[in-house]
């Protein structure tokens, strides 16, 4: 009886959003009486940072400080259409819609500023700090707040914009069945080292090493948070979570949350994360999505690591100690890779 | 039948009528109105409802409300002093130690109990103190780092 170490690898090519055309989201942007801006969405922020990222995208597109943008979301009574927060689509789909809406609002803002400064809108630029000035002549400047006031009280303009992102439906080639199911893909490689106890069937996770290609990381701290946390959600799927962990009969199964296993603080291990930024051509500021992708490769990598360690293939998830022991019994004991 | 219960909550005297047999979690949320306490499983599995009772971390879902008469309860709502956040709250923000935030109240209180009795914990101490608290989003590492940060920040301030 012994503990055997093994290493498993998995790579992933992950389509962002739902496939086959459609998957739209809308955004509205308008200026407020205080000269700041509100983005209105219906997209839910579950804590992954949708509000932070759409706020950044809107501020960057408008050319105003991020502090001057508010995001009002998650109320389908007041927000525009959204498909929802899933399929790693938030930053890509909703971000694109916000960008389109902010561009339209920015155009009106620049026209209103041009009227106040008596210049052509094309000669103006934003300074990103709350003012608009003539290119090359920063002293010929007007505060965004004053532009908003002029638009409201003198010019009769609404500084507002509408945005939608809709993936066009891809035609299917009648001969080959070939089509373009998605427009944007993210990628990852995930390596995990495990130790399998051939007496108990227990699998301990020793180390994770991963690399993610996710377009542009619009908010690197949020990206890191998703990647580190998401890998443990994947690990939880791979090794822990099931409503029926016990054999031989479902009558022995869990009755409640007490027996639904998830990893705790004592189960985690070091995780080296590398992020590669290759801007996506159709992403907002080059961003793709990473939400689900950080959990998915963990499962096959763990299965591969167990095979590497003891020579058994467990094809059902989660890979509980019982399943490992049954597989070891069928195989006639552990056969580490070096012995095969 | 309802039973009157008096206790201290975050330093203030509280009197409430608790349904006989009610748990502290439900009384804090529904009778007293302290929504900083979160209910995850109502059976002692997840740690989300952790509060301090006379300084010790306890699962409020498994605590009979009538049993806390005369005792002192601390919840996440009492961590900040006016506008000043508790060092743990600052460290949790700086380490991005929350995503959905549902476990955060319980994590903060479990961590506070640790730091109150051991201002210089090791990583193993922190892992053990948080061992009864489940988090779905973060993978725990940011939370562990935040608690260690808060502890070392406290040491710096005292030095």
HADDOCK unambig.tbl for C-alpha pairs under 7 A between the chains (distance, minus, plus):
assign (segid A and resid 46 and name CA) (segid B and resid 100 and name CA) 5.55 0.50 0.50
assign (segid A and resid 47 and name CA) (segid B and resid 99 and name CA) 4.29 0.50 0.50
assign (segid A and resid 47 and name CA) (segid B and resid 100 and name CA) 4.24 0.50 0.50
assign (segid A and resid 48 and name CA) (segid B and resid 99 and name CA) 5.96 0.50 0.50
assign (segid A and resid 225 and name CA) (segid B and resid 96 and name CA) 6.89 0.50 0.50
assign (segid A and resid 225 and name CA) (segid B and resid 138 and name CA) 6.62 0.50 0.50
assign (segid A and resid 228 and name CA) (segid B and resid 138 and name CA) 6.70 0.50 0.50
assign (segid A and resid 228 and name CA) (segid B and resid 139 and name CA) 6.14 0.50 0.50
assign (segid A and resid 229 and name CA) (segid B and resid 137 and name CA) 5.16 0.50 0.50
assign (segid A and resid 229 and name CA) (segid B and resid 138 and name CA) 3.95 0.50 0.50
assign (segid A and resid 229 and name CA) (segid B and resid 139 and name CA) 4.18 0.50 0.50
assign (segid A and resid 230 and name CA) (segid B and resid 137 and name CA) 6.75 0.50 0.50
assign (segid A and resid 232 and name CA) (segid B and resid 139 and name CA) 5.26 0.50 0.50
assign (segid A and resid 233 and name CA) (segid B and resid 136 and name CA) 6.80 0.50 0.50
assign (segid A and resid 257 and name CA) (segid B and resid 41 and name CA) 6.58 0.50 0.50
assign (segid A and resid 257 and name CA) (segid B and resid 45 and name CA) 7.00 0.50 0.50
assign (segid A and resid 258 and name CA) (segid B and resid 45 and name CA) 5.40 0.50 0.50
assign (segid A and resid 264 and name CA) (segid B and resid 131 and name CA) 6.23 0.50 0.50
assign (segid A and resid 264 and name CA) (segid B and resid 134 and name CA) 5.84 0.50 0.50
assign (segid A and resid 265 and name CA) (segid B and resid 127 and name CA) 5.67 0.50 0.50
assign (segid A and resid 265 and name CA) (segid B and resid 130 and name CA) 6.55 0.50 0.50
assign (segid A and resid 265 and name CA) (segid B and resid 131 and name CA) 5.65 0.50 0.50
assign (segid A and resid 265 and name CA) (segid B and resid 140 and name CA) 5.61 0.50 0.50
assign (segid A and resid 266 and name CA) (segid B and resid 127 and name CA) 5.80 0.50 0.50
assign (segid A and resid 266 and name CA) (segid B and resid 131 and name CA) 6.43 0.50 0.50
